[in-house]
Amino acid sequence: MSEKQYLLDRTLERWKDKRIAVGIGSETSFSGTLVDFDEEVILLKDVTDYAGNKARELIVKIEDVNWITLL
């Protein structure tokens, strides 16, 4: 794994069970509680999108994520 992936792993591990927001593409963003992650995907629960729509869970491919913030 590259050093950047290692930094991502360390950061996401610290953020587990905390509310985060992720940007996918140029216009789509979601917020939710980080449940788990691996080298391919991030799992969020209690998800809300930018328009206020809600979902129980969301799986996002890491390669599709433009940004992640801790809320």
C-alpha positions in Angstrom: 0.0 0.0 0.0 1.1 3.5 -0.6 1.9 5.9 2.2 -1.3 7.9 1.4 -3.5 4.8 1.8 -1.8 4.2 5.2 -2.7 7.8 6.2 -6.3 7.2 5.1 -6.5 4.0 7.1 -5.2 5.6 10.2 -7.5 8.6 9.9 -10.6 6.5 9.2 -9.8 4.3 12.1 -9.8 7.3 14.4 -13.1 8.5 12.9 -15.0 5.2 13.4 -18.3 5.7 15.1 -18.2 9.5 14.4 -20.2 11.5 11.9 -18.5 12.2 8.6 -19.4 13.7 5.3 -18.2 12.3 1.9 -18.2 13.9 -1.5 -18.8 11.8 -4.5 -18.3 13.3 -7.9 -18.7 17.1 -8.2 -22.2 17.5 -6.9 -23.2 14.6 -4.5 -22.4 14.5 -0.8 -23.6 12.3 2.1 -23.2 12.5 5.8 -23.5 9.6 8.2 -21.8 7.7 11.0 -18.7 5.8 9.9 -19.2 2.1 10.7 -16.4 0.4 9.0 -14.0 0.5 6.0 -11.5 -1.6 4.1 -9.2 -1.0 1.1 -12.2 -0.8 -1.3 -15.3 0.7 0.5 -16.6 2.9 3.3 -19.8 1.9 5.2 -21.9 4.7 6.7 -25.1 4.3 8.8 -27.9 6.9 9.4 -27.1 8.6 6.2 -28.4 11.9 4.9 -27.7 13.3 1.4 -27.3 17.0 0.5 -31.0 17.3 -0.3 -32.1 15.9 3.1 -33.0 12.4 1.9 -32.3 9.7 4.5 -31.1 6.1 4.4 -30.1 3.5 6.9 -26.8 2.6 5.4 -24.6 3.5 2.4 -21.6 1.8 0.9 -19.2 4.0 -1.0 -16.3 2.9 -3.1 -13.2 4.7 -1.9 -12.0 5.3 -5.5 -15.2 7.3 -6.1 -14.7 9.6 -3.0 -13.3 13.1 -3.7 -13.2 14.3 -0.1 -14.1 13.2 3.5 -14.6 15.5 6.4 -15.1 14.9 10.1 -18.3 16.6 11.4 
